[in-house]
Amino acid sequence: MRINGLLKLGPVLAVGLLASLLLAQASWAGQVRVAADGTGDYLTLFDGIAAAASGDTVSVGPGVYDDFVEIAPSGIPVDVLGWVEQAQLTILGDHRDQVIIGPAVPRPDLELGGDGIATWFDVTLTVRHATIRNVGDGLQCNGDRLVVSDCT
């Protein structure tokens, strides 16, 4: 009798274990909040992207994001607003008319006007709901996978 009771419990335990694993997997991907008004985790797009792990979403609040950072990934300096090295990243703006990536006017003091968001190799980048303006390359992807929707 006891063995039969344990056997009946087996499927229940299996379903519970499967549900726990699925919930744990869903929690692996995190979210980083960038907000120009100071209410998020980071003020700049560059810092928010740098803090994110592969698979995370960088949620971007309303504001203008125009803080260029000079980097030199291949020994040649370039000015960017965001640099993606993670294997997979999503940048999700609150609304394309309220999330502005780039300065109000082009920056002639930056070589080629600076870049918006640039990636390293083997990156899958998704960008949604943002306006990218007045930069040399809005989204510079070096042979990577890029998904863009509801952007101007």
C-alpha positions as CSV (number, residue, x, y, z in Angstrom):
1,M,0.0,0.0,0.0
2,R,2.7,2.4,0.9
3,I,4.5,1.8,-2.4
4,N,1.3,2.5,-4.3
5,G,0.9,5.8,-2.4
6,L,4.5,6.8,-3.3
7,L,3.9,5.9,-7.0
8,K,0.8,8.1,-7.0
9,L,2.7,10.9,-5.6
10,G,5.5,10.6,-8.3
11,P,3.6,12.5,-11.0
12,V,2.7,15.3,-8.6
13,L,6.4,15.6,-7.6
14,A,7.5,15.6,-11.2
15,V,5.0,18.4,-12.1
16,G,6.1,20.4,-9.1
17,L,9.8,20.0,-10.0
18,L,9.1,21.0,-13.6
19,A,7.2,24.1,-12.6
20,S,10.1,25.1,-10.2
21,L,12.6,24.7,-13.0
22,L,10.5,26.8,-15.4
23,L,10.1,29.5,-12.8
24,A,13.8,29.5,-12.1
25,Q,14.7,29.8,-15.8
26,A,12.3,32.7,-16.2
27,S,14.0,34.5,-13.4
28,W,17.5,34.2,-14.9
29,A,16.9,37.1,-17.3
30,G,16.9,40.4,-15.4
31,Q,16.0,43.9,-16.1
32,V,18.1,47.1,-15.7
33,R,16.3,50.4,-15.6
34,V,17.8,53.5,-17.2
35,A,16.0,56.8,-16.4
36,A,17.3,60.3,-17.2
37,D,15.3,61.7,-14.3
38,G,17.2,59.6,-11.8
39,T,14.4,57.2,-10.9
40,G,16.1,54.2,-12.4
41,D,19.2,52.1,-11.7
42,Y,21.4,54.2,-14.0
43,L,21.3,57.7,-15.6
44,T,23.1,56.9,-18.8
45,L,22.5,54.3,-21.5
46,F,26.1,53.4,-21.6
47,D,26.1,52.5,-17.8
48,G,22.9,50.6,-18.0
49,I,24.0,48.5,-20.9
50,A,27.4,47.8,-19.2
51,A,25.6,46.6,-16.1
52,A,23.3,44.2,-17.9
53,A,24.0,40.5,-18.2
54,S,23.4,38.5,-21.4
55,G,19.7,37.9,-21.8
56,D,18.7,40.9,-19.8
57,T,16.4,43.8,-20.8
58,V,17.6,47.3,-20.5
59,S,14.4,49.3,-19.9
60,V,14.8,52.9,-20.9
61,G,12.6,55.7,-19.4
62,P,11.6,59.0,-21.1
63,G,14.5,61.4,-21.7
64,V,17.4,62.4,-23.9
65,Y,20.4,60.1,-23.8
66,D,23.3,61.9,-25.3
67,D,26.3,61.1,-23.0
68,F,29.0,59.9,-25.3
69,V,31.8,57.6,-23.9
70,E,35.1,57.0,-25.7
71,I,36.0,53.4,-26.0
72,A,38.7,51.6,-28.0
73,P,37.7,47.9,-28.4
74,S,40.1,47.3,-31.3
75,G,42.7,50.0,-30.4
76,I,40.9,52.7,-32.4
77,P,39.0,55.1,-30.3
78,V,35.3,55.6,-31.0
79,D,32.6,57.6,-29.2
80,V,29.4,55.7,-28.4
81,L,26.2,56.2,-26.4
82,G,26.0,52.5,-25.7
83,W,28.4,49.5,-26.2
84,V,26.9,46.0,-26.2
85,E,29.2,43.0,-25.6
86,Q,26.6,40.6,-24.1
87,A,25.6,37.7,-26.3
88,Q,22.0,38.7,-26.2
89,L,20.4,42.0,-25.1
90,T,17.1,43.8,-25.4
91,I,16.8,47.6,-25.2
92,L,13.2,48.5,-24.6
93,G,12.2,52.2,-24.5
94,D,9.0,53.3,-22.8
95,H,7.8,55.1,-26.0
96,R,9.6,56.0,-29.2
97,D,8.6,59.6,-29.0
98,Q,9.8,59.9,-25.4
99,V,13.1,57.9,-25.5
100,I,15.6,59.9,-27.5
101,I,19.1,58.4,-28.2
102,G,21.4,61.1,-29.5
103,P,22.1,64.8,-29.1
104,A,19.7,67.6,-30.3
105,V,22.3,68.6,-32.9
106,P,25.1,66.6,-34.6
107,R,28.4,66.7,-32.7
108,P,31.1,67.8,-35.2
109,D,33.8,67.5,-32.4
110,L,33.3,63.7,-32.5
111,E,34.8,61.7,-35.3
112,L,32.0,60.8,-37.7
113,G,29.5,62.4,-35.2
114,G,29.8,59.5,-32.7
115,D,27.8,56.3,-32.8
116,G,24.5,55.5,-31.1
117,I,24.6,51.9,-29.9
118,A,27.4,49.7,-31.1
119,T,28.0,46.0,-30.7
120,W,30.9,43.6,-30.5
121,F,30.8,40.4,-32.5
122,D,28.4,37.5,-31.9
123,V,25.7,39.7,-30.4
124,T,21.9,39.5,-30.8
125,L,20.6,42.9,-30.1
126,T,16.9,43.9,-30.0
127,V,15.9,47.6,-29.9
128,R,12.3,48.7,-29.5
129,H,10.4,51.9,-28.9
130,A,13.1,54.6,-29.3
131,T,14.2,57.5,-31.5
132,I,17.9,57.5,-32.6
133,R,19.1,60.8,-33.9
134,N,22.1,62.9,-34.9
135,V,24.8,60.2,-34.6
136,G,27.1,58.8,-37.3
137,D,25.8,55.2,-37.0
138,G,22.5,54.9,-35.1
139,L,23.0,51.2,-34.6
140,Q,26.3,49.8,-35.5
141,C,26.3,46.0,-35.6
142,N,29.4,44.2,-36.7
143,G,28.0,41.1,-38.5
144,D,25.6,40.5,-35.6
145,R,21.8,39.9,-35.4
146,L,19.8,43.0,-35.0
147,V,16.1,43.3,-34.5
148,V,14.5,46.8,-34.6
149,S,10.9,47.6,-34.1
150,D,8.9,50.8,-33.5
151,C,12.0,53.0,-33.8
152,T,12.6,56.2,-35.7
